[in-house]
Amino acid sequence: MTETPPAVARALDELADKHEVRVVLAREVGSRAWGLAGPASDHDVGVVFAQAPVEYAQLGTATESVHEAFAGVDVKAWNVTRLAELVVESNPTVLEFLGSDVEYVEAVDADALAEHAHANFVPIDLYHHYRSLATRQHEKYVRSGTDATVSRNLHLARAGLYARYVLATHAFPALDVPRFLDDEATALAVSEGVLDRVRDLVARKHAGEGGVEVGDPFPELATELPGHVDPDVHNVRGIDVDVVNAFVARCVEAVQTS
């Protein structure tokens, strides 16, 4: 467990009080989870909350999700029932949330859910998510020159490399990008020169140069991803609803006993 910064602790307290929910999980989900934070990086915190059972038993009373900023802390919060729906759909955002190592709250053990979800997600869904993200970053911002910064290129690189990794291995990528680059280089099918350019931008982001313009240093990470992949090979597996439901039940039970 990571020590909770005061600003994050205040944000979680405000979320719980304002929406009358119990925070059961809270983790970093942005640059701090990706190992890409600079000196001025804000906190992007993902939260899972649960409500009293009566809220689920009535129509229109349960809060599905909350996306709100609290004094510089951007909070994306899901009701545990909504998280469950997204996990079963192999939603990349919640799979990344479950993979974050920067944990602030864990009132309910989520290890079994995370292990199962990361072993059984549908690879083709994650591939197309990361491919779309890389392509969009390149076409809309980098190639056009409207935002060809260190930070923007790292968003492109992360997505492009993750797409390659998922397609090649059907495994879930480590969220910490520097560690991912070191551990999985052989599975990425890109040149060492490209990886060195990505590592250079990581170092510059850490040094506070995220807003510096750097052009288009690795276009191939977006442009060489295939638009069509064989569904017979990659549209496989699936997350077990029973495993997800068991986690939901533990979260609601935690609210009852708190």
N, C-alpha and C positions, 0 to 999 in steps of 0.2 A: 504494500500500500504506500502511496506517495503522500507526503505531508501536504495538506490542503492549504494553498495560499489564502490569506485573509479575504481577498476580493472574491475568490471563488466560494469560500465558506459563506460569505454574506449573500452572494447570489443564490446559493442553494437554499439558505434560510428564507430569503424573500420569495423564491418560487414556491416553497412549501406553504408558507403563510398565506400568500396571495391566492393560491389556487386550492388550498386545503387538500394537499396530497402528501404522501410519504415517499421521500426519495429513497429508492432501494439500490440504485447503481448510479455512479457519476464518474465519468472518465473524460480525459482530453480526447478530442477527435480531429483537431486541425494540425497546424504546423508543429505544435509541441508533441503530439503523438507520432508525427512522421519523422522526428529528429531533424526538422528543418526550421526551427525557431531562430529568429534573430533577436538582438537586444530589445527591440521595440515590439515584439510579437504579442498580440493579445491572447487571451484564453478563449478557446472554443471548446465548450464542455457539452458532452452528450449526457443525458439523464434518462433513467427509467424510473417512473413513479407508479405507485399503486394508490387506490382509493378504498374507502370503506366498502364492504360487500354490498351494502344497500344501494350504492351509486350504480353498481352494475345490474342491479335487479330492477331498476326503473328506466323508463324511456327518456333519453335526452339529458340525463344527469351526469354521466361519465364524461370526463375531459379526455379527448382523443390525443391531443398533442399541444405543445406550447413551444413557440419560438420567440424568444424575447431577449433583449439586451439588458443587463443589470450592471450599470456603472463600469462599462468596459469589458464585461464578461458576456460573451454571446452564448446563450443557452438554447440548445435544441433538445426538447424533452418529449418522451413518448410514454403514454400510458402503457403498462405492461401488456395489455390486450392488443394494442396497436403494434407494439414491438413484435409480438408473437406473429401477427399477420405478415409483417415485413420479413421476419426471419424465414418463414415458410416459403415466401416468394424469392428467396435468395437475394434480398435487397442488399446491394453493396455497402450502402451507408451504415446499416445496422451491423453488417458483418464486420466492417472496420471498427465500429464502436466496440463490439465484443472482443476484437483483437487488440485493443489499446492496452499498453502496459502502464499508462499513467493513470492510476486508479485513485480516486478520492473517497468514494463511498462504495461499500459492498455489504449491504445489510442482508443480502441473500446471495449465496454462493452461485455464481454463473459459470463456473468452469466447465461443468458437464454440458451445458447448453452450447457454450462457445466451441468446445472440442467437437461436439456432434455437428454443429452448423458448418464449421470450417472443413470437416471431412466429407460433408454430404451436399454442399451447395451445387447448383447446376452450373457447370463451367461455362456454357455458352452464354448464359445471362451475364456473368461477370465480365467475360471477354468483351461483349458488345458494349457494356457500360464503359469500360476503360478505353476501348477503341474510340467510342463516341466522344468521350471527354478529351482524349489526346487530339483528335481531329478538330474539335471545336476550339480548343486553346490555340492550335496552330493557325487555323484559317481565320478566326475572328480577331485574334490579338497579335500573334507573333509574326506571321507572314505579312499581314497588313501593316505592321509597324505601329499599330495604335498602342500596344503595351508589350513591347519585346524586352521586358525586364528580367532580371535574375529570378524573381519570384514566379513570374508567369511561365518562364521556361522550365522551372522546376515542377510546376503543376503539369505541364505537358510531358516532361520526362517521366515523372512518377506514373502517370496514366499509361503512357506508351510502353514502359518497361513491365508494368503489372499485366497489361494485356498480353504481351508476349509470354510472360511467365505462366499465367493461367492457361493459355492455349497449349503450351508445351508440357505442362506438368499436371494440370487439374488440381493443383494445390493452392492454398490460400497464401498470398504473399505476406511477409513480415511487414508491419507498418513502418518500422524504423528504416528509413530509406538508406542511410549510410551502411547500416548492418546488412540490409537486403542486397546492396551492391556488392559488398564483400563476400557474402555467403552464397549468392545465387548467380554470379557472373556467367558461369558456364552454361546455365539454362536459358540465357536471354538472347542468344543468337545475334549479338551486336558486337561491333569491334571494340577492342580495348580503348581505342582512341575516343570513341563516343562515351564510354563509361568514364574515362578520365575527364572529359569536358563536363559531364554531369557532376562528378566529384568536385571539380573546381568551382562550379556554381554553388554547390552545397557549402563549401568553405566560405565563399563570398557572402552567402545568406547568413551564416553564423556570425560573420564579421560586421553585419549591419548594412550590407550593400544590396539588399533585396530590391530596391527601387532603381538600380542602375540599369540602363539600357545596354543589351548585349547582342542584339540582332537575332539571328536564327541559327544557333550553333549546332542543332541536331535535328533537321527537318525529317530525316528518315524515321525517327521514332513515332511520327504521326502518319507519314505518307506511305509507309511500306507495310501497314497492317491490312490484312485481307478483309474485304467487306463481307465475303461469304466464307463460312467454315462449315464443315460437314456435320449436320445435326446428328447423324447416326453415331458419330464419334464423340461429339461434345455436348449434346443435349441428353445428358445421362444423370443418374442419381436423383436425389431429392431429400429434403429434410423431413424427418419424422414428426408428424403433428403431436404424437403422444409425448415425445421428449419436450417439445415446446410447451404443451399444456401443463406438464409437471412443473416447469419453471413458473408459469403463471400462477398455479395453485400455491406454490411456496411464497410468492410475493404477496398475494392477497392474504394468506395466512399470517404473514409478518405484520400486516396492518392490523389484523384482528387482535394480535397478541401484544402490540406495542402500547 
